[in-house]
Amino acid sequence: MNEELKIPAHVAIILDGNGRWAKKRGLPRPMGHKEGCKTVEKCVEWAARLGIRYLTVYGFSTENWKRDSEEVSALMTLFRFYMRRLLVIAKDNNVRVRMIGDLSKFTEDIQNGIRRLERETGDNTGLTFVIAVNYGARDEMRRAVKKIAEKVRAGEMSPEDVTEEMISGQLDTAEFPDPDLLIRTGGELRLSNYLLWQCAYTEFYVTDVLWPDFSNEELVKAIESFNKRERRYGGVLS
């Protein structure tokens, strides 16, 4: 890789194509998700080595509950296993893990696993790995607006106090910078209710590669594309 490449501080990824990967091989959909988890593990290591500071992946959306009950059950089983795996990966790579989304919808054992994962990796100083689970950007904004409305009702603030910075501070991602680069695998050209507020000025990169086939080379390609962009944030470069 060109050592002069500017590495984005925060990369967000929509992990699309697990089901299609399995279908192409005549396998059940859960096998695609399992293979996709292996790619996530490798991607955390690639990102850490490249010097990316924040990596956010779309693990499970609020809409995913609508899938076949057997697939959802298999995903929850995989999630339980993967959280234990993440403890090892995080320790080996000095990675801090954070979860965003409405975690109250998960069973108690999964919630306990999430709390343990965040607690035991909280002092790690390398890459911050953020996993969006039971996450939907519209739901995130709804919850943020509700918190603001409750503060106004309690007399803790007035409507005039509402600023963009204050809204950002009520979102699940309050402690993280906005993504510099969003990668979507699988070739689809949509955001799928992912980080809608945070991606206002994020650079997008879409690849036809299905997530289980994503590689370090593909990640570098996305960063190379990012380096060719002119980020004007609504202004004009001089």
N, C-alpha and C positions, 0 to 999 in steps of 0.2 A: 504493500500500500504506500502511496505517496506520503512521505512524512510531513509534507507541507499542508496536507488536508486539515481544514478546520473541523474539529469534532464537535457536533452539536451537544450542548449540555444535557438536553432532555429529548429523548426519542420515545414516541408512543407508537404502539403497533396494534393493528386489528388483525388477529390471528385467524384468517379466513381460509377455508378449504380442507379442513380435517375430514368432513363427511365425504366430500368429492374424492379425496385421496383414497379413502377406504373403498368407496364404490368402484373406482377404477380397477381396484385389485380384487373385487368380489368379496370384500370383508365387511363385517358389520360396522356401523358408524362408530360405536365406542372404541373400536380398534384405531380408528383415525384420531380420536381424541387422545388416546394413550400415546400414539406416536407423536402427536403434536406436543404433548407434555415433555417428551424427550428433547424436542427441538427447543422448547422454552428453556430447559436446563442449559443447553449448549449456548443459547443466545445470551443468557445472563453472563456466562463466562466470556463470550466474545465481547460483549458490551463493556464489561469490566476491564478487559485487556486494552480495548481501544481508548479508554479514558472517558467514556460516557458517564455522566454523573447520576442521571435519572433515567430509568427505563420503565415505562408503564405499558402493561399489556391488558387487553380486553379478555378476561377469563370467562365471565358468565354474565349475560345481560339480564335485565328485568324481563325481557321478552322471551328469554330461553325457557322459562317455566312452561311455556305453551307447547313445548316439544313433547313427543311421545313419552309417557311416564317411565317406560323402561330405559329410555335414553337418559332422562333426567336422573333416575336412580343410579345408573352407571356413572354419570358425571359426578354425582355426590360421593360415590365410593372412590372414584379416582381422585377427587379433591382431598379426601381424607388421607389417602396414601401420599399424595403429592406434597401436602403440608409437612409430613415427616421427612420426605426427601429434601425439601427446601431447607430444613434446619442444617443438614449436612452440607449442602451446596453453599449456603450462606456463610457457614463457618469457614469452609475451605477458601472462599473468595472474598472474605471481609465485607459481605453484602448485608445491608439493612433492608428488611422486608416490611412493607406497609400494605394494608388492604383498604380499598375505598369501595363505597356502595352502601346499600342498606343491609347491614349484616344481621339485623334483627330477624330476618326471614329464615335464617338457617337454624338447623337443630342445635341444641345446647352443646353437643360434643364438638360440632364444627366451630361454633363460636369460641369454645374453650381452646381449640386448636389454633384458631386465628390469634387469640390473645397471647398464647404461649409463643407462637412464631414471632410476633411483633416484640414481645418482651425479651426473648432470648437473643434477638438480633439487633436490639435497639442501640447497643453501644458500638456496633460495627461502623467503620468510618469510610468505607469504600462506596461502591455503587449503591444507590437507593433503588430497590426493585419494588415497583408499585403494581399490585394486581387489582383490577377492577372486577369485583364479584357482586352479583345481584345489583349491577350498576346500570343505570340509564341516565343520560345527561338531563333529560326533562324531569325525571324524578329527583335528581340531585338539585336542580334549580327550584323545584317545588318545595323541597325540604328547606332550602336556604331562604326562600321567600317566607315560608311559615315561621322560621326562627326570627326573621326581621320583623314580621308583623306582630309576633308575640312581644318583642322588645318595645315596639311602638305602643302596643296596648298597655304594657306595664309602666309606661312613662319613662323608660330608660333611654329613649331616643325619639327624635321627631322625624317625620318623612323627609325633611330637608337634609337630614344627616346621611341619607342613603347615597353613597357614591359607588363607582365601579370597584374601587379598592375594597370598600366595605363588603360588597356583594362577594367578591373573590374570597374574602376572608371567611365567609360563611359556607363555602363549598367544601366538598370532601378533599379537594386538592390544595387547601389553604397553605400548607407548609411546603408546597413544591412550586417551582417556576413553571410557566406555561411551556408546552412542548415546542421545540424548535422544528422538529421533523416528525411527521406522521407517516408511517409505512403501512400500507394495506396489501396483504397477499391475496391471491386468488382472483385478481383481475377486476373485482367489482368497484364501481365508481360512486360510492356513497359513504357517509359517515356512520350510518347505523346507530344513531343516538349515542355517540361516543364523544365525550369532552367537547360539547358544542360551544360552551363559553370559552374554554381554555384555548381552542384552536382558531381563534379569530384571525391570527396572523401566522399560523403554523404553515410550513411548507409541506406539501403532500407528495408522496411517492407511491405509485401503484405498480405492482408486479404481478404477472400471471402465475408465478410460482405458487403452488399450494403450500400452506404453512408447514406441513411435515417435511417438505423438501427444501425449506429455506436454509440458507447456509451463511457462513461467515463472508463468503464472496458476495452474496446477495446484499448483506448488510453494508459492506464496503461500497458496493454499487450505489446504494441509496445515499450514502454519505457523499460520494463523489457527485451525484446529481444535486444534492443540497448545496455543495460548494459552488455550483454554477449559477445559483439563484441570486437575485438582487433583492434583499429584504428592505423594502421601503416603508413599511408600516403606514401606508396611506400617504406618505410624502413623496418627494422627488429627490433622487440622488443628484448631488451637485457635479 
